[in-house]
Amino acid sequence: MTGVKLANGQPVELSGDAPISQLDVYGKGMYRAQRNGTLLGINILTAKPAFRVTTGADLHESTLKTGDMLIVQAEGKLLGVKIPASLR
């Protein structure tokens, strides 16, 4: 996935290691659920991954941000992930 810096129009690569199942953006974080059973939290200002969580699921639904927690829907289960301060 490629983003664009608004300041100068430079492309920014926001990559993972598998196809995307679900993508959500909250604050400074992009949350990329992948088809290999992982969720990446990527800082959209730096394009660097801030965390990786194993969900064990191939398909994901929309996430929900509540306070400093991210609720992930992953094939019949809900997972809670604390959002790092760098993504808030």
Secondary structure, 3 states (H helix, E strand, C coil): CEEECCCCCCEEECCCCCCEEEEEEECCEEEEEECCCEEEEEECCCCEEEEEEECCCCCECCCEEECCEEEEEECCCEEEEECCHHHC
